[in-house]
Amino acid sequence: MRELTIHTDSISATDATHEGPPVTAPAGSRHMILNMGPQHPSTHGVLRVVLELDGETILKAVPDIGFLHTGIEKECEAKTWQQVVTLTDRVDYLSNLSNNLVYALAVEKLIGDIEIPAKAQWMRVMLAELQRLNSHLVWLGTHALDIGAMTVFFYCFREREDILRIFEMFSGQRMMTSYIRIGGLALEPPRGWQQVVGKFINAFPSKVDEYENLLNSNPIWKIRTQGVGYVPLEDLLDLGVTGPMIRAAGQKWDVRKDEPYSSYDQFDFEIPVYKENDVFSRYRVRLEEMRQSARIIKQAVEGMPEGAWQADAPKIVLPEREKMKTQMEALIYHFKIVTEGFRVPAGEAYQTIESPRGEIGYYVVSNGTSKPHRVFMRTPSFGNLQALPALLEGRLLADSIASLGSMDFVLGDVDR
Amino acid sequence: MLPDILKDHPAASALDAALPGVIVNGHAERHEPTLWVDPAGIVDVCRFLKEQQQFVRLSGITGVDWLPADPRFEVVYFLHSLTRNLRLRLKCWIHESQPEIDSVTGVWRTANWYEREVFDLFGIRFRNHPDLTRILMPSDWEGHPLRKDYPVHGHKYTYQNE
């Protein structure tokens, strides 16, 4: 029985306050301070933005983050290498498999002599692209809802439900999948997955046309998004923005093409780029990305290689149940992996992938033990959110929701 | 000094020629070029790499605590050049007795939040930073959670009979 003791003498009245930017305007000023969030439906999480207004114009915007900080990076240091996979799910809760993938790739790079079979690599690509569809669908639905186009939300969540069912079929979980593990996949792909994914992906492109028809012929949507939220490309790059935001500003850069990982170099797809650099072109980039992801998934379903779905690395990958019961060696490895985990050679590795939101980079440092020495998560939302003042300042308050939504950040990804 | 393995690296050799002596060490393990640079010259190094070597992007900044080693902390910078499709990692050793380094916010504006994060979680101070306050933890928090001598469950609680 363990007891929890709280040292009450160290808690003072200030503990309850979360000090941040000022909440009142300077005396004598005509400006107004508006506190947006942290509980605001359009911030999609717990983001607080303090706005200084002159009438309808935003003079200054100060984002205040940290409300969802859960100390995931610290906790990684207390878990074994394979256990950390379950924490990566919870970083960006709309692209769990992308986070699983980047962590697994980073640790596999650190291990060095581990070869991931082709089937596992293709499966990883397929699932990461399904995850991109899932994330973009949530973004499109909620973003349109914020701007006043309510119907799109229902259409998007209809397809998202299908994707979540596919995830459940593969991993047993709808969101926190932890399906991509160091050394391959967590479970054997379920029987009949080709039919389920194939049926979904054949119907999907026509669904994207549906969303496009709903929005492109909506004059309110166009007025509220076209020409809104412009920031020069140089500023976006200087502020650390990645992903669809910079591709909508004319920068053709996608980690999947420029630094291919898993087996993306074997797939045929395009990187959509637009030059207008406003909320509308960010919407067009994401919509086109959904079409391209559908192409990749279709290729993956049709050309999925046969063979193993886990690496042949008995010290890292858990043995099959049957072998464990019949072979002494498999039993020993199973015991070792479960009780103390596996050791990873000392060193460091930085792995990046293209998440739905931009560049995710995991920097993992090992000191040769069975637990990570340091896991740094370079999350796309944290980088992107820093550009928020540039998007809002000097613009109208009414445009702030459209600009904010077009960045597509997840607060779990910002605060970690 | 520049190690032999990085003599062929275009950006590393240019940096060594432009600012001799600033590179302390380096490696290219797992095909990831890494340079340890003199902390006093970090701003010059970053400015040179951004303006002369097209490293327009700073992907991130982080820290690593190597307790009980001395120097104790490492500050790590992840640089990326879009036009050359090149990545470079810079590292600086920081002593525990004086955990300070110059801020690179003047070179890349994105350094602002990353440096605040390192300050918040490791307690490393960045000189000339425009607003060096806590970013993830509450402003009245005591201690720096990612330091190795900081317990996982925090200082405020003690677990007995564990």
Contacts between the chains, C-beta under 8 A, distances in Angstrom:
chain1	res1	chain2	res2	distance
A	1	B	161	6.5
A	2	B	159	5.6
A	2	B	160	6.2
A	2	B	161	5.2
A	2	B	162	5.4
A	3	B	159	7.8
A	3	B	160	5.0
A	3	B	161	6.8
A	4	B	157	6.2
A	4	B	159	6.8
A	5	B	157	7.0
A	5	B	158	5.4
A	5	B	160	6.8
A	6	B	156	6.9
A	6	B	157	6.2
A	7	B	156	6.3
A	7	B	157	7.9
A	7	B	158	7.7
A	10	B	156	6.4
A	11	B	156	7.7
A	14	B	140	5.1
A	15	B	138	7.8
A	15	B	140	6.7
A	17	B	138	7.8
A	17	B	140	7.5
A	18	B	138	5.3
A	18	B	139	7.3
A	19	B	138	7.4
A	19	B	139	4.1
A	19	B	140	6.9
A	20	B	139	7.3
A	65	B	135	6.5
A	65	B	136	7.0
A	66	B	134	7.7
A	66	B	135	6.1
A	66	B	136	4.3
A	66	B	137	6.5
A	66	B	138	7.3
A	69	B	136	4.3
A	69	B	137	6.7
A	71	B	145	6.2
A	73	B	121	7.8
A	73	B	146	6.5
A	74	B	145	5.4
A	74	B	146	5.8
A	74	B	150	7.8
A	74	B	152	6.1
A	75	B	152	6.6
A	77	B	152	7.6
A	78	B	152	4.9
A	109	B	30	5.7
A	110	B	30	7.4
A	112	B	30	7.3
A	237	B	56	5.4
A	237	B	57	5.8
A	237	B	82	7.5
A	238	B	56	7.4
A	238	B	108	5.9
A	238	B	109	5.1
A	238	B	110	6.6
A	239	B	109	5.4
A	239	B	110	5.2
A	240	B	57	7.3
A	240	B	58	6.6
A	240	B	59	7.6
A	240	B	60	7.8
A	240	B	108	7.4
A	240	B	109	7.9
A	240	B	110	3.1
A	251	B	82	7.1
A	253	B	82	5.5
A	258	B	85	5.4
A	259	B	85	7.3
A	347	B	29	5.8
A	347	B	30	7.1
A	348	B	29	7.6
A	348	B	32	7.7
A	348	B	34	7.6
A	349	B	30	5.5
A	349	B	32	6.8
A	350	B	32	6.1
A	350	B	78	6.4
A	350	B	87	7.5
A	350	B	89	6.6
A	352	B	59	7.6
A	359	B	59	6.7
A	361	B	59	5.8
A	361	B	60	6.6
A	361	B	78	6.6
A	363	B	60	7.9
A	363	B	62	6.3
A	363	B	76	6.9
A	363	B	78	7.2
A	365	B	64	5.8
A	373	B	64	7.3
A	374	B	62	7.9
A	374	B	64	5.0
A	374	B	65	7.6
A	376	B	60	7.3
A	376	B	62	4.1
A	376	B	76	7.7
A	378	B	59	5.7
A	378	B	60	4.1
A	378	B	62	7.8
A	378	B	78	6.8
A	382	B	113	6.9
A	383	B	59	7.8
A	383	B	60	7.3
A	383	B	110	6.5
A	386	B	109	7.7
A	386	B	110	5.9
A	386	B	112	6.8
A	386	B	113	5.1
A	415	B	136	6.0
A	416	B	136	7.6
